[in-house]
Amino acid sequence: EVQLVESGGGMVQPGGSLRLSCAASGFTFTNWHMRWYRQAPGKERELVAAIASDGGNTHYADSVKDRFTIARDNAKNTVYLHMNKLKSEDTAVYYCNVRFWDREDYWGQGTQVTVSS
């Protein structure tokens, strides 16, 4: 079965950095785009970053552009989200996502990122 397992979240001070990881299994990882979403309390889930199956194209939300970097290691079936210069508004649960045939979504369990002094 499809499994996505996030890790790397935690507490960090404003301006700090974290690297999130998403370990994927149960599908041909190299065939599919991967995405990171986040959801903060009281807010809708939002797309943070996306990366093409071969890593050749990436997308970032305006709020994280130039601070976050999405990357993937197809040999390890893992997608990463490098987060730098973190702000309090980055506090959220971060979810890894894969979407099959533009309609079938699978999600990880989420990992909490808290940015606070």
Sequence and secondary structure as in RCSB ss.txt:
>XXXX:A:sequence
EVQLVESGGGMVQPGGSLRLSCAASGFTFTNWHMRWYRQAPGKERELVAAIASDGGNTHYADSVKDRFTIARDNA
KNTVYLHMNKLKSEDTAVYYCNVRFWDREDYWGQGTQVTVSS
>XXXX:A:secstr
  EEEEE  EEE TT  EEEEEEEESS GGGS EEEEEE TTS  EEEEEE TTS  EEE TTTTTTEEEEEETT
TTEEEEEE S  GGG EEEEEEEEETTTEEEE   EEEEE  
